[in-house]
Amino acid sequence: MSPLKWLWSYMGKRRFRLIAGLVLAAISSGTMFVNPMLSQRLIDDVIVPQNTEPLIRLLLMMFAVQIARLSLRYVMVILMELSSTDVMTDIRRRMYEVVQNQDYRFLNRVRTGNIMTRMTSDLDMIRHSVAWITYQFVDAVVLFASSFTFLMFVNWKLALCLTAVTPFILLLSRRFVKRIRPRFVLLRQKLTELSTRVTETIDGNRVVKAFAREPFEQERFEKHNAKYRDTSIENALISAKYQPVLEFLSQILAVVTLLVGGIFLIKGELTPGQYLSFSSLTWTLAAPLRMLGILLADLQRFHAAASMIMEVVNSEIGIVDKADSIQLIRPSGRVEFKNVSFDIDGAPILKDVSFKIEPGETVGILGSTGAGKTSLVNMLLRFYEPTTGEVLVDGVNVNRYTLSSLRRRVGLAMQDVFLFSDSVKGNIAYGRPQIDEESIRKRATQADADGFIQRMQDGYDTLVGERGVGLSGGQRQRISLARALAVKPAVLILDDTTSAVDSETEQYIQHQLRTLDFPCTKIIIAQRISSFRGANRILVMDKGRIVERGAHEELLANKGFYHHIWTLQNNAGMAAMEMGQETGFSPETELKQATI
């Protein structure tokens, strides 16, 4: 579907406003010849014969026509602005909805800067197109057609002479469009690259500063900025090459009117009033031709912007509710993976994974980086769909549940914590806005966050900077855990949630999790074996498979991968304790102070 057809189909009920605005624009432009016609009568019927009788009537008519035209223009502008603003708002709403409901595959493919460019500058181009390009196009066509028709009735010979240059303008405009269209697509790509670079640099500001890479990032930004500038200049040069020629050809009309019209006037084939009307309407023929280049350039910008927006709006949402989806009320917390395999773009991530978790059990998942631990729990939340196999909650495939009801019953606290620019209280209550302050404090206490929150300037009302800037990694993780606990989930997933806290805090959190005041199945993903204290069962993953499973003592007795990791971590811990005894340094104490 072409961008114009897509926009037209998307406007729906707003078409009436747009059509009404365009009709008013056409009427306003179509009456442009009325005052020159009345001026012709003023010259031929009043001034030349010195007859003052129709003078007042003609002047009042000219004044009334002008007032009517201005009134139509005023209403037309309001209708066009309302139409363009409404359609831009609805498209932005639809884009946001699509992006929010997309799965991770889409978000991994389309960069943040790209999406932001589409939702800002591209959408503004859509608004500009509806409010200005459509009006200008209708205005130009009707103005040219009505004026030419009137002039044909006045003197068809002179009218044909005035339009003799039109074929040359149309031919030149066609060449201009063929050259400028791919250039605007390229310009759009350069803008996306520039926006992506800015977004990534802002998001990674701490990393940039930590490695003193400001000059490097400035250099990379300048390269993208220069490419965008160069492409813009090249486009401007192309327009500058064609626009003066179009301007020159349109201005020839005034010369034709002066020379040919003067000859006709001398020969008596044209009255003074008719000559004045031709002179008055010459610009109504020249202006549309002069605007043609600008309109065509804007139309190509619209085409490039609309194509990018259509790609998002029309993109298929990967994971959606089925037609017969059911609500998940309050599950018991029984989780089962049956022969689950998963791949991304043909690369295997999980291979034939099967296990069961009974209600209220705590299961640990251990594995090296890239073993597939996080991908495994992503299946449970339906961030991804298994390539083969099933994920069951209370014996029902998770794809039978509505996404919202499933995710409301599963609490997730991740290592890479995202906090919103809101108060601490607002972040903890994000998944359950109606929760009272007492419950918020209770969940913060269970996550060992209440202490440092109370020491903040405004306590729970302290505003958290964007992404939690100003908080340590351990503090962010504990707020994230409190946020997950606040929804009282039936299944709680802790994805390396305590990696940035010390052992003392970790033990406190583990004790709190064992004594929760609501039934909860817990899945703990971690690199440290100490995180699995009290776990009923531990799954050891390697290269997308479960290679070992069992309780802590069983896995140690097997002398396998788990035993190897336990030995490495235990020896490292003993070495750290010996160093502390010799130097008076306590790594747990230091880490505790660093995270508070």
N, C-alpha and C positions, 0 to 999 in steps of 0.2 A: 504494500500500500504506500502511495506517495505521501510525503509529509502533509501536503495540503488536504488530501482526502482524509488522512488520519485526524488532523486538527478539526476538520469539519464534522467528522463522525463523533468526535469527543465532546464537542460543544453542547450537544443535546438540546435542552430547553433554552439555553442561552442564545440559540440561533436567532430567535425572534428579536432580541435586542440588537444583535449584530445586523440582521437584515433591515430592521427599522432604521438603525443608524446609517447604513449604506444607502437606503432609499432617501433619507433626508439629505445625505451628501449629494446624491444624484440630482434631487430636485433643486438644491441650492446651486449646484454647478450648472444645471440645465437652464437656469434663469439668468445666467451671466450676460446673455446677449440682450436682455430686456432693456437695460439702461442705455447701452449703445444704440439700440433701436429707437428709444425715446429721444436720445440725443440727435439722432438723424432727423427725426421729425422737428425737433427744436430748431435745428439749423434750416431745414428746407421749408418748414411751415410757419416759423416765427421770425427768425432773424433775416433770412433772405428776402421774403416778401414784406417784412416789417409789420407783421400781423401779431399783435400782443394778446389777442383773445384766448388762444389755447395755452398761453405761457404758464399761468398758475396751475392749471389742470395737469400739465406735463410735469412740472416741478414736484407737485404733490405725489403724482404717480411714481416718479423716480425715488422720492423720499420713502414712500411706502414699500416699494420693492426692496430698497436697501435694508430697511428695518426688518422686513420679512426674512430676507436672506440671513441677516445676522442672528435672528431668533432661531431659524432652522439650524444654523451652525452651532449655536450654543447647546441646543438639545442633542444634536448629533454628537458633539464632543462628549457629553455626559454618557450617552448610550454606549459609545465606543470604549470609553474608559471603564465603565462598569463591566462590559463584556470581556475586555482583555484582562482586567484584574481578577474577575471571577474565574475565568478559565485557567489563568496562571495559578491561582490558589488551589483549584481542584486538581490540576496536574501535579502540583507540588505535594498535595496531600496523598495522591495516588502513588507517586514515586516513593514517598516516605513509607507508605504502607507496604509497598512491594519490597523495599529494602529491609524493613523490619521483619518481614515474614520469610525472607530468603534464607536458605540454609548456608552452611559454611562454605560450600563449594563456590557459590556466587560471590561471597564476600572475599574469598581468597583470590578470585579471578579479577574482580573490579576493585581498583584501588580507591582509598578514601578521597584523595584529592580529585579523582575523576568524578566520583559521585557528587562531591561538593560543587564542582564546576557546573555539572548538569543541573543541579538544583538552584543555582544562583544565576550565573551569566547566561546560560542557555535558556532558562525559563524567562529571564528578562527579555531575551530576544523574541520569544514567543509572544509576550505581552506587547512588545513594540510592533510586532508584525500584525497582530489583531487590531491594535489601536491606531496604527499609523500607516503601515504599508497597504492594507486593504482599502482604507479610506482614500489614501493618495492615488491608488490605482483606479478606483471607481471615479474619483474626482477628475483625474487626468483624462480618462476615456470619455466620460460624459461631457466634460468641458470642451474637448477637441471636437467630438461628434456634433454637439449642439451648435457650437460656434461655426463650424464648417457648413452645417446645413443652412443656418441663417445667412451666411455669406454667399452660399450658392444661389439663394433666392434674390439677394441684393445684386450680385454681379458674378455669374458663374465663371466667366473667363478669368477674372482676377483671383477668384477663390481657387481655381485649378492651378494657377501660377504659384499661389502661396504654398500649395501642397506638393509642389514638384520635387522638393528635397526630401520628402518623407521616405521614399524607398531607400535612399542612401543612409538615412538615420537607422532604419530597421536592420539593414544589412550590417552596419557597424555595431549595432547593439547585439546582434547574434554572435558576432565574433568575440565581443567583450564577455558575454556570458560563458562561452566555451573556455575562455582563458581563466576567468576569475573563479569559477565553481571549484575546481580542485585546490585552488590556492586557499580558499576559506576553510575547506576540510583540513588542510595542513595547518592552518593557523589555529584551528580548534584543537588539534593534537598537541601543538606546542603549548597552548594555554593549559591543557590538562597536565602535561609534564611539569610545567612551572608550578601549578597548584599542588601537585603531589609532592614536589620537592619541599615546598613551604610547609605543608601539613606534616610531613615526616620530620622535618627539622624541629618544628615546634613540639611535636609529641616526644621527640627524643632529645629534648633540650638538655636534660641532665647528663645523658651520655656524651653529648657534644662537649659540654663543659668539663666533664670528668676527664676526658682525654685531650682537652685543650685543642679541639679540632674546629674552633670557630673560623679561622682563616680558610681551612679546607672547605667547610660548608659554604662559606661566603663565595668561594671560587666556583663551587658547583652551582650555586644559585645564579651567579653572574653568567655562567654558560647557558643555562636554561633561559634566563632573562634576555640574554643577547640573541638567542635563537628566536625567541618570540618577537623581539624588537625587529630583527632582520626580516622575518616573515611578514610582519605588519608593514614594514617599509616597502618590501617588494610588492605587496598587494596594493599599497597606496600609489606606487609608481605605475602599476598597470592601470589603475583607475585614472591617474593623472594623465596617462597617455591617451586614453579614450575620451575622457570628460571634456577637455577643451575642444576636441573636434566636434563632439555632439553639441556643445555650447555654440560653436562657430556656425554649424549648420542651422541651428534653431534661430540664430540672430540674423541669418540671411533673409528671413521672412520680413523683417522690418525694412531691409533694403529693397526687397521686391515691392512691398507696399508703397514705399516712397517713390520708386522709379516707375513701375508699371501703373500704379494707381494714379500718379501724377500725369502720366501720358493719357490715361483714360479720362481724367478730369479735364485736361486741356481739350481733348477731342469731343467732350460733351457726353461721353458714354457713362459718366459717373457724376452724380450731383455732389456738392460740397458736404451735404449731410451723410451721403453714402460713403464718401471718402473718410469722413470723421469716424464713422462706425467701423470701417475697415481698420483704421489706425488704432481705434480703441480695442478691437478684438484681436489684433495681431499677437499680443502677448498670450491670449487664450489658446492660440495654436502653438506658439513657441514654448510656453511653459511646460506643457506635457512632454514635448520632445526633449526639452532640456532636463526634465526630471527623470527621463527614461533610464539614464545610466545609473543614477542613484537608487532608483527603485529596483533595478535588476541586481545591483550589488547587495542591497538589503535582502532581496529575495534569496540570494545564494547564502547569505549568512543565516537566514531562517532555515533553509534546507539543511545546512550543516548542523545547526543546533537541534532542530526537530528530529533529525536522524538519531542523534545521541540520546535524546529523551525517549524516543520510541523504543530504543534498545532496552532501556530500563523498564518502562511502563509495560511493554509487551513481553518481557522476559517471563518465562514459565517459572512459577514458584515450585521449588523442588520438593518440599515437604509440606503437605497440607492435610487438613482433616478429611477423612473419607465421608462419603454421603451417609453412611450408617454408623458414624462414630458415636461412642457412648461416653458419658461423664464418669470420671474416676472420683468417687466420693471420698472415702477414707480407707485406703487399702491397709491390709494387715502388714505389708512390707515384705512379702515373699517375692524374691527376684530370681529369675532363671534365664540363663543364656543357653540356647540349644543350637549347637553346630554353627555358630556365628562366624562368618568370614566377611571381610570388608577390604575394598581396594579403592584407591584414588587414582584415576587416569591410568588404570592398568597395573599400578604398583601395589602389591599386597601389603596390607597393614595388619589385619587380623586373619588368622587361619584356624578354622574349625575349633572355636572356643566354646566350651560347655562347662557350666557349673551351676549350682543352686545355692541360694542364701535363704535361710528360714527367717520368719519374722523375729525381730529383736536381736538377731545375730550381728556380730561385728566381724567383718572380713577385711583383711589387709591385702593389698596388691603391691608386690615388689617387683622391680625390674630395672634394667638399665635404661638410659635415655633412648627413646625411639623404639622401645619394646612394644608399644601399643596400649599402655595403661590408660592414658587420657582418652584415646579413641574408643576404648572399651566402654567407659562410662558415658561418652557422648552418644553411644547407641541407646542407652537407657533413657536419656533425655530427648532422643530423636533430633539431636543436632545433625546427625548423619543417619542414613538408613543402611542396614546391613545389606551387603551384596547377596549373601545367602544366609539362611538360618533365621531364628526368631529370638526376640527378647521379650520375656513375659513378666508381667507384674500381676500377682495374684492369679496366675494361671491364664491370663489373657494377653495376647500379643499387644505390645504398646501401640502399634499402629491402629488398633481398634479404638483407643481412647482419643478424646479431643486433646490437642496440644496444650491448651491452656490448663485443663484440669489435671493432666499428667504432670506438667511442670510445676503446678502449684503444690503438688504433693511430694515433690523431690527437692530437697535443699542442696544447694551447691556452693561450696567455698573453694576458691581456686588459689593457686600460688601466685599467679599474675593477677593481682587484685585491681579492680576498677572501682573507684569511688566517684560519685557525682559531685558537682559543685553545689553542695547543699550542706546543711548542718549534720553533725554526727548523728543526731537523733533521726533526721530524715533519711540518712543512708541506712541505718539499722532497720528502720521501718519500711524500707523501699518495697519489699515483697508483701507487706501486710500493713497498709497505711492506717488502718483503723486501730492498730495496737495502742494500748495506753502506755504512759510513761513508766509506770511501775514495771510492766512487762519488758519494756526496752532495757531498763536498768538490770533486770533479772538476767536477760540474755547476754548483756554486756558482761555481767559478773561471771556467768558461766564460761565466757570466752576470755576471761582474765583481762578485760578491757576497761572495766569500770574505774580502776585505779588511775590510769593515765588520763582517762577522759575527765575525771573529776578535777585533775590538776590543770586542765586547759583553762584558758582565760574565761570562756563562757560555758564551760562544762559541756553538757550535751547539746547546747545551742551554738557551739563553736562552728563556724563555717569552715568546711573542708575545702582546700584549694582544688583546682582542676586536677583530676586523677589522683587526689590525695597528696598533692605536693605539700610538704611541711611535716608529714608523718613518716616515721620510719617504716621499713618493710614489715617488721613484726607488728607494729601498731595497725597497719592497714590489714594485715592478715587476720588479726583478732577482731577488727570491726567487720570484716567479711564473714567470719565465723558467726558473730552475733547476728548478722543479717540473715544468714542461713537458718539459724536456730529460731529466729523470730517468727518464721512461718510454721513452726511446729511440724516439720516434715515427717512423713511416714518413712522416707528413705533419705538418709543424709550422706552426701558424697563430700569427702574431704580430699581434695586433690593437692597434695603437698602443702597443706594449709599451715602447718607448723614448721616449715623449713627455715623461717627467719626468726624463730623464737628459741630461747635457751631451753635446756633440759628440764629445769625446775618448772618453768611456765608450761612446757609440754606435758609434764606429769600432772600438773594441776588441771589442765584442760581435759586430759584423758579421764581423770577422776570425775570431772563434771559431766562428761559425755556418758560415763557409765551409770550416772545417777540422774539422768534426765527425768523430768516430771511428765513425760509423754512417751508412748511406745515408739520406737524408732529403730529401723535397720540401718546399720552404718557400714559404709564402704570407704576404707582409708587407703589412699594412694600415697606412697612415701618412698624416699630413698633411704631413710634411716630406719633400721630394724627396731629401734627404741620406740618408734611411733606406733608399733603394733602391740604394745603391752595390753594384755587382756583380750586380744582378738581370738575369736573362736576358731578361725581358720585363716591361713595365709596362702595366697596364690602367687607363685613366682612365674613371671613372664619373661620370655626371650624371643625376639624376632617374631612377634605376633602370636606366639603360642604359649599355652600354660605348660611349663616344663616340670613344675613341682607344685604340690598342694598338700596342706596338712597343718597341724598345730606346730608351734614353735619347737617343741621338743622332738617331734617326729622329723621335722625338716633338718634339725641339727644331726639327728641320728643317721639320716640318709647320706651325710657327707657330700652333698651335691653343691649346686650353685648357691643356695641359701646359706649353707654352712661356710662357704668361701667368703661371702659378703659379711656374714656375722664375724668371722675371724678377723677380717680386715678392719671392720669398724671397732671391734672390741680391742684389738691391739692399738689402734689409733687413740681410743679413749684412755687406755692405760698409760700410753706414752704422754698424753696431755696431762693426766693427773700427776705423773711423776715429775714432769716439768714444773707443775704448779707447786709441788711440795718443795722443790729445790729453790724456786725463785719467789715464792709467795704469791704467784700469779694464779688466779682462778678463772679459767675460761668461761665457766658458767656464769660467774658473777659479773664478769666484764660484758658478756653478751647481754645479760639481763639489763645492765645499766644502759647499754647502747640502744636497746629496743624500747626503753621507757622514756 
